[in-house]
Amino acid sequence: MAQNSDRKKPNILVTGTPGTGKTTMSSALAEATQFRHINVGELVKDKNLHDGWDDEFECHIINEDLVCDELEDMMEEGGNIVDHHGCDFFPERWFDRVVVLQTENSVLYDRLTKRGYAGSKLTNNIECEIFRVLLEEAKENYREEIVVAFKSDSVDDINRNVASLIDWVRSWCPGS
């Protein structure tokens, strides 16, 4: 089932609006599969892969070229779970499964306000979810057959999503 690559293990991209549970699900999946969890936001901060700070959205301005350069060798090895709210700048060849997490708006609103999101940052993220911007972005940038959307409103949803992805990993690399 491996795509056109020599990797022994697949790479998974977990994307979605901030607050949909990407890091929580990615961490649980990494623990269950022994894959490497790469939180792109943390990587950008830790390795200084940005072009400064965006005051309006209160986040680093990611230097996409530096991020891709940093990840290239790891991605060739396989066995990675990349966790990031965007997906349009990663090379298509890197991923065997693209998971878009989606959360009901009232649940997402509560999660983001607990994180201190307010004003345009809160509004833009809720609108992003309402209009399924990240699902469309994933479908535009990756083969449709590798893109899946998962509901992520509760711990039960996350557990179901992790179980589903473990099954998928096992089918991708039998014997794991």
Helices and strands as residue ranges (DSSP letters): E 11-16, H 22-33, E 36-39, H 40-47, E 50-54, E 59-62, H 64-77, E 80-83, G 92-94, E 97-102, H 105-114, H 119-130, H 133-141, G 144-146, E 147-151, H 155-172
